[in-house]
Amino acid sequence: MNKELADAFTKPSKRMTASAYEQQKSKVNPRLFKAILYEFNSTLKQPALYHGYRLLAIDGSDFALPYDKNSMFLCNIQTRKKPSDDNKLTTKGTCLIHANILYDIANCCYLDCLLQSRKSIDERSAAVHMLQNLRLQHRYIVLMDRGYEPFNLFEHGNRLSNCNYVIRLRTQSKSAIREISALPDQECDFEMTFNITNSAKQKKLHPEYHKINAPNRRYKDKYSPKYRTAHWDFESFCPVHCRIVKLKINDPLLGKTKWEVLATNLSPSDFPLSEMRNLYHLRWDIESSFRKLKYDLGAVCFHSKKPAFQEIELYSQLIMFNVVNRIIFLCRIADAHRKWPHEID
């Protein structure tokens, strides 16, 4: 910190110490930087659209913090000392913060961020929270990877105004939806209805229903660690409608055919089977943005151990990422006969 202050203030008479800088920074509320992020995004008057929709993506990424045994983000992870020790796992304490991020793919900017501790991560509820707080003037499509496929999120996407979703589903694991696991090995596109209930009585009368462990009222404060609860924000019985699309992809490394299944509420006339493959492929842009955020802008390194300061630094990096991409959009590269197209770094 002292070195960065010396680089920023070349005159010793105007330079402050790192301790004085930290004392002044402690007076700033971290929520101010989140407000700056929202305010800067509101200045985008003519956003780029994808077939008339704002194209968004939701995903999470872990950020390693300086180790602090008293940190609220302290968690234990299992690691191997040597690559050859396949069966020897050791537990290591580390500080990780998980950032749930809403990203605008077409405009290359972060719209929202919700921070969580890695040991109490809940990406699904974070996605619902960010979509409920989203205020856009256009219809939008939000892309999500596996892990975001609960029925609660499907129904929120169906009921939110101007909301369209494309979510990749698990197909073979134990947590896969049974109707999805039973799909034939061929490309298909059809509507499907899932009957959801949180009532044990309804599940007993109708075994084909999907039971969610989300009681209307809690009868006890603590549950067994084996009892898995899920979020359900709607009626005790609710039919959830969505469109299921199964696509065939070829794995170039293994030379085998693999299948991907997407759940969406987009119209098949506007987005046919071939278009859905190209649409979901654009989700990878949020993964590329994480690499630029961490290693090009330096968000992989933190200066502080205090959680409030770490939150300030992370939101500052998100704001700077949006500012840099806004500048890049305003720049134009002169047309020239080159072998490869050029882009701004």
Number of C-alpha atoms within 10 A of each C-alpha: 13 13 9 9 14 15 11 10 13 10 9 8 7 8 15 13 11 13 11 9 14 13 10 9 14 12 8 13 13 20 13 11 19 22 12 14 23 14 11 14 18 12 9 11 7 7 13 16 16 14 9 11 18 22 24 27 26 24 24 21 14 17 18 15 22 17 14 14 12 10 16 16 21 19 18 14 14 11 12 14 11 9 9 8 9 9 8 12 13 11 11 11 13 17 24 24 23 22 22 23 24 25 24 24 23 16 19 19 24 23 22 22 23 16 17 20 17 20 16 10 16 13 20 18 15 22 21 17 12 18 19 14 9 13 10 11 8 13 14 20 24 24 28 22 18 14 14 22 20 17 23 20 21 22 18 19 23 17 11 11 11 15 22 23 24 26 24 22 24 20 19 12 8 9 11 13 18 12 10 16 16 10 13 9 11 10 14 14 16 10 13 13 12 16 15 23 24 22 17 13 9 16 16 11 9 12 9 11 17 19 17 21 16 17 16 13 6 9 8 6 5 8 11 6 6 6 9 10 11 16 15 21 12 14 11 15 15 15 15 16 18 22 17 22 22 24 19 15 12 11 11 8 6 7 8 9 10 11 14 15 21 26 21 24 19 17 10 16 7 10 13 13 16 9 12 19 18 10 15 18 11 15 22 13 16 24 14 10 17 18 14 14 18 14 11 13 15 12 20 17 15 16 11 16 15 15 15 15 18 18 20 19 19 23 22 17 18 22 21 16 19 19 15 14 16 16 10 13 11 7 11 9 9 7 8 8 7 7 6 6 9 11 9 10 7
